């Protein structure tokens, strides 16, 4: 009996020692984690997020996955020091997981330490050499360190991976969508070469890139610079103008950053990512980020207005209004944003609500010229031209040299049939700012209405040189080139090119742009396409019960059926 009691005692003692040792080791490992920072002033979502992840990591401090999850929580909530400590511990626990080098590299790059970022990226790539975004970031880090040869090798590695089976892409595509990663690598390669003075070589790289991705803003800008360096100044100016109307540099899609977005409870972090996502091609992803920002902090005014503006951008004004009204409650003194909201609402036809926001901006800041100008144009769109002129003159008094205000006054004068006064305002606007495209466009409309066709064409072309993808200018110039009563002005082929661009930008279902495209096809002699396009426009007009359009479309279609083009008649 004593023997068994002795054995039982030994077992109990051993278990006690084992549990004690385990607890001691757990506490020792837990002590190596980042200390929870002071979270006072943080949103409830961030406090709960970091507390939950911290408690989980302290319960299981020897699990690389749990510790790394704490690191990602800190990272995505913008606590970089704590995140770096956790990633370092995760590397010790699982030295074969490349991600715990990659995420610290992102932090170091964000903090402006390219050399340290490059070291982490090299370590990550030693464990996973097929992740193309890591090579791209490595090339960028080497570029900032003036290590051109290493940078070029990294960018060329991205191109090799892009030509391969894309093994770096996970089983699901990134939620974010941008240009393909090889476009970014090609851009960076051309940038390196152009920086070394090898402009002709850079041009040979950039021209094929833009033939595939014409809307890639940074590539347009860089090619313009290369053209300028070799004396092709006119082409350079055109590319710079085009680049100014395109989104700026938007980082390529990266699965690892998408994971941080899904992890984050920081409205600040999410809004930064939203700004980038809006320049990409994935509307659902941008909307996901915007809604998540409000979910994590419902009282963040910037998050609330961001979602409202996004809904307006996506032509969903009715969904936008509750968020915009909520913003007014959260940030009642932000006159600049109030004014911007008013301008955007007016664009989508919500004129009564737009007027409310513009008036609110004026109440907060009676010296906000932009708000008076926007309010004037809202009244103009409501047909109240005298009231519009009153507010625009108030704006002009505050900013007498403002080209936009002068242009708006020209538009209102034109609507009042005061043609010479309108022309005077437009010309004054262009004296103040010759690159103000809207003034060229407005003057073009006025000249076309006065049957001054060559001058109208010239103004439209100047406007397009500044804003190559402006849909209204594209359509009006295409219409004039297709239907002008003067035969020497007409150019069917050019009209088709312009009308196709406008129709593409519109989404291909707008009667106005289809009607212009049909007229352009007819002028170019392609009556089959003219009939087909006019028929499509007629079907849409009939389905939408737009009685005012149907008769005109039917009359023009009848001409195309006879292989005759439509031309404007001179009164």
N, C-alpha and C positions, 0 to 999 in steps of 0.2 A: 504493500500500500504506500509506504513511504517512497518507494522507488517511483511509482506513478505520479505521486504528488511532486516529487523532485523534477521529473520530466515535464510535467504540466507547468511547473514554475519556470523552467528553462524556456519553454515555448512562449509563455506569456512575456517573459523578460526579453526574449529575442524579438517578439512582435513589437513590444514597446520600444526597443532600441531601433527597430526598422522604421516604425512610424515616426519616431523622434528624429532619426537621421533624415528621413524623407521630408519631414516638415522643415528641418533645418536647411536642407538643400533647396526646398521650395522658397523659403524666405530669402536665402542667399541669392537665388536666381531672380526672385521678385525685386530685390534691391537693385538689380542691374537694369531694371526698366526705368524709363523716364518718369520723373516725379510729376504727378498731375499738376498742371499749372494753375494759377489763379484764374478762375472762370467768372469772376464777378463782372457784370456788364455784358456777358455773353447771352445769346438767346437760349431759351429753355431747351431747344432742340440740340444745340451744341453741348450744353451741360450734360444732358442725359446721354447723348451719343458717346462722349469721351469717358464719362463715369462708367457706363456699361462696358465699353471696350477695355477700360483699365481694370475693372473688377474681374473680367473674364481672363485677362492676361495674368493677373496676379494669382488667380486660382490655378492656372496651368502655364507657368512661366517658362517651361521647357519645351513648349510646343511652338515650332517655328511659325506655323500658320496662324495661331492665335496671337502671337507677339507681332507678326507682320500686319495682322488686321488692325491692331492698335496703332501701328506705324501709319497705315493708310488712313485711319481715322484722323490722326493728328495732321497728316499731310493734306488731306482734303478739307480740313477745317482751318488750314493755314497756321499751324503750330510746327514750323519747320525744324526747330532744334529738337523738340521731343520726337518728331518723326524720324529724324536721322539716328537718334539713340536706339530707337526700336528696330529700325532696319539693320543697324549694325549687329544687334543681338540676334535677329532672325538669321543673318548670314552665319553667325557662329553656330547656330542650331542646325541650319541646313545650308552648308556651303555650296551645294550644287544648284540651288535655285537662283537663276540669273536675275529674277525680278528685284531681288533685294539689293542688287547693284544698280539696276535701271532706275528705280524710283529715286534713290539718292542723287543720281545724275540729273534728273529733272529738277530737283530742288537746287542743286549747285548751279545749274544753268540759269535758273530763275534768279538766283542771288548774284549772278555775274561772275562766276568762277569757272571759266571754260577749261582751265588746265585740270582742276579737280574733277570736273564733270567728265572730261575725256578719260581720266583714269578709271572712273567707275564704269563708263561705257565700254572701255576695253575689257574690263573684268566681266561685264555682262555678256559681251560678244564671245569671250573665251568659252562661256558655258552654252550660249545659243547664238551661233554665227549666222543664222538665217532670218533674224528679225530685222527687216529692212529699215523701220523707223530708227532703230538704234544706230545703224550705219549712217543714216542721214544726219542725225544729231551729232554723231562723232565728226563727220565732215564739217559741220557748222562750227563745232568747238575748235577743231584744228584751224579753220579759217580765221577765227577770232584771235588765234595764237600766231597767225602769220606762218603757219606750216602748210604751205600751198600743196606740196607734193602729197603729204599724208591726207589732206582734205580731198584732193582729186581722186586718190585711190578709194577713199570711203564712198564718194559719190558714184564712182564707177561700179563699186560693189552693189550699190542700190540698183543700178541699171541691170546688172547681171541677174540679180534676184528677181527683178520685175519680168525679165525675159524667160525665167525658169518656171517651175510649176507652182510658184507662190506658196512655198511651204511655210513662209513666215506668217501667213494669214491663218488665224484660228478658224475653228469650225463654223463660227458665225462671223459675218462681216462686222466692221465697226459700226456703232450706232451713228457716229458722225460720218459725214460724207463730204469730201472735197475733191480737188483734182487728184488724179492718180499719183502715187508717190514718185513714179519715174519722172513726172513733170517737174516736181520739186527738185529732184536730183539733177535734172537737165538744167534747170534755172540756176542752181548753185554752181554747177560746173561752168556754165557760161559766165556767171558773175566772177568766178576765179580767173578765168581766161581774160575777160575784159579788163579786170583790174591790173593784169600784167601787160596791158597795152596790145593784146592780140585781138583787136576788134573784129577783123574780118573772120577770124576763126570763131569768135563768139556769135557773129551773125549767122554763120553756117549751122550753128547749133540751135539758135533761137528761132530762125525762120520755119524749120519743120515743126518745132514745138508749137508755134502759134498757128500753123496750118491745122493742127489737131485740136488745140485748146485756145481759140481766138479770144476768149473772155478772161484769160489768165493775166490779170492786171500787172503784176510785177514783171512778167516777161515782156509785155508791151513797153513798159517803162525802160527796162534794160536795153531792149532792142533799139528804142529811140535814142538812148544815150550812145550806143555803139554806132548807129547811123550818123549821129551828129559828129562823132569823132573822125569819121572818114569823109565828112563834107556833104552827106546826104541830108541837108538841113530841112528841106521841105517834108520829106518822109518822117524825119525825126519829130518835127512839130506835130504831124498828124498822129503819131503813136503816143506822144505825151498827152495830147488832148484826149485820145481814146482811153489811155490809162487813168486819167483823172475821173472818168465816168464809170470806171470799174472798181470792184471791191479791192482794198489794199491786200497786203500779204495775209493770208489765212493759213495757219499751220496745217500740215497734212493730218489726215485721220490717224489716230493712234489708239489701239485697243486698251493700252494701259491707262491712258488718260480717261477714256470712257469709264473704266472701272472706278477711278477716283470720283468722277461725276456722280456715279450711282451711290458711292459711299458717303459723299459729302452731306453735311448738315449746315454748311455755311452759305448764306445768301450771297456774300461777297465773292466767294470762290465760284459759285454757280453763275452769277451774273457776268463774271469775266468770261467763263466758258460760253455763255449765251451770246456774248458779243462776237465771239469767234464763230459760233455755230450759225449765226444769222448770215454770215458771209459764205457758208457752205451750201450744199444742195439738199440737205435733209430737213424738211420742215417739221416732220414728226419729232426729230431729235431736238431741234430748237424749242419746240413747244413743250417737250418733256422737261427740259432744263428749266424753262420759265415757270412751269407749274410746280416743279420740285422746289424752286426757290421760295415760292409763296407757301408751299407746304411746310418747309422747315422754319419759316419766319413770316407768319401772316401779317405782321405789323411792319414789315420792311417796305417803306414807300417805294423805293427804287425797284424792288421785285414786283410790286403790284403794278406800277406803271409800265414796267418792261413787258409784262404779259399783255396788258391792254394795248400797247403799241404794236406788239407782235400780231395780235388779232387783227388790228387795222391793216398791217402790212400784208396779211394773208386774206384781205378783203372779207373779213368777218366782223363788220362794225358792231352789229347787235351784241355779239359776245364780248366785244371790247368795252362797251359802255359801263357795265357794273364795276370793272376794274378801274376805269378812269375816274368814275365818281368816288370810288373808295380812295384813290390817290388824293383827291381834293380834300378828303377828310383827314388823311394822315399827314399831308404836307401842304397846308392851306396857303403858305406864303411863297411858294415856288412859282413865281410869275413866268420864268423862262419856259419851264416845262408846260405850264398852263397854256402859254401861247403856242408852243409846238403842237400840243394836242389839238388846239383849235384849228391850226392850219391843216393838220392831217385829217381831222374829221370833215373839214370842208371838202377835201379832195374826194372823200367817199360819199358826199352828198348829205351828210348829217349836219345840215346848215344851222338848225336851231340850237343843237347841242354845241356846235362849233362856236357860234356866237356867244354862248354862255361862258365858255372857257376863255375866249378872247377878252370879253368884258371883265372877267375875273382877273386876268393878267393886268389889264389897265387899272383896275381898282387897286391892286397891290402896288403897281408901279406906274403912275400916270405919265412917266417919261419914257415908256417902252415904245419906241417908234415901230418896231416890228409888229407889236400887237395892234396898233392903230392901222397899220398897212393890211394885216391879215383880216381885221374886222371890216375894213373897207371892201376887200375882195369878197368877203362873205355876203355883204349887202349887195354887191354887184351881181353875184350869182343868184341872188333872190330877186333881181330885177329892179332894185332900188338904187339907181345910178347916182342920183343927187346925194343921197345919204352916204354912198360909197365914196364919192368925191370929197365930201366933208372930212371923213376920217383919214383919207389918204393925204389930204393937204395938211392935216395935223401931223401926220408922220413925216411929211416933207419938211415941215417947220423944224422938227426935232433933228432930222438927218437930211439936210438939203443936197448932199452929194451922193445919196444912196441910189444906186442904179435900179435896184428892185422896186423901190417906191416910185421912181420916175416911170418905170415900165408899167407898173400897175395903173398909174394915172393915164398912161397912153392907152391901155386896154379899156379903161372906163370911158375915156373920151371917144374912142372908136365905137363903143356901144351906144354912145349918145349921138353918133353920126357927126361928131366934130372932128372930121378927118385931118385937117391941117393942124389942129391942136394936138391930136394923137401923134401925128408924125413928129411934131416938135418935141413932145415928151420922149418918144423913142430915141430920137437923135441926141437929146440931152443925156439920156441914160448911157448911150454908147460913147459919148464924150467923156463921161465919168469912168466907164469901164467897157472898153472895146471887146472884152472877152465875155460879156454877159449874154449868154445864148438866148435867153428869153426875150431880150430886146430885139435881137436880130429876127427871131421868129415872129414877134408881134409886128414888126415893121414889114416883114414879108407878107403877112396876112393882109395888112393895110394896102400894100402896093398891089397885091393880087386883086383885092376888091376894087381898086381903081384902074384895073386892066393894064397895069405897068408890069407886064409879065417878065421881061428880062431882069428888071430890078428886083422883083419878088424872088426869082430863082436865085439870084446872087445872095440875097439875105438868108434864104433857107440854107444855101450851101455853107455860108459862114457859120450859121448856127450849128450845122452838122459837124463842121470841122472842130467845134468846141465840144459838142456833145453828140458823138457819132451814133449813139443808140437811143436818142430821144424819139419816142414813138410818134408823137404828134408832128414833128418836123419831117420825119421819114415819110409819113402818110401824106402830108400836104405837098411836099415836093414831088412825090410819086404821082399824085393826082394831077398836078400842074403839067408834069412832063408827059402824062398820058392823054390829057383832055384839053390842053390849051388851044384856043381858037387859032393861034398863030402856028403854022406848021413848022417854022424854023425853031420853035421852042421845044417841040415834042421830041421825045427820045424814048421809044417803047422799051428798048432793052434796059436802059438805066432805070426806067420807071418800074419794070418788073423786079429788078434787084432791090430797089428801095422798098417796094410794096411787100415783097416776100419777107424782108427783115422785120417790117412793122407787123405783119400778120403773125410771124413767128413769136415776136415779143408779146403780142396780145393773147397768145394761146390758140389762135386759129379758129375761134368761134365767135368773133365779133363782126357784126354785119358791116360796120364802117370800113374795116381794113380788108375784108373780103371783097367788098364793092370796089374799092380802089385797086386791089390786085386784079380783079376781073377786067377793069378798064385798061390796066397796064398790059395784060395779056392780049387784049384786043388790039391795042395800038401796036404791039410787037408782032401782030399777025398770027398769034396762036389762038385761034378762035375756039378750038376744042377745049382748051383750058379756060378760056374766058367764059364759055357756056357752063362748064362744070362748076367753076368758082361762083359765078353769078347765081346759078341754081342753088348752090349751098347757102349763099347769103339769103336768097329768097325764102328757102325752107326755114331758116332760123328766124327771119322776120315774121313769117306767117305763124310759126309756133309761139312766138312771143307776143303775137297780136299787135305788132307795130304797124298799124294801118298806114301811117304817114310814109313809111319806107317802102311798103309793098308795091305801090303804083310805080314809083321811080325804078325800082329793081326790075319789075316786069317789062317796063318800056326799054330799059337797057338790054335786058336779056333778048328781047325781040330783035334789037339791032344785031346782037352777036349771032343770033340764029341766021341772019342774012349775011354773015361775014362782014359786018360793018362795025367800025370802032365808034365809040361815043366821044363827041367833042362838045365842049361848052359853046353856048351861043352868045354872041356879043349883043347886048341890048342896044 
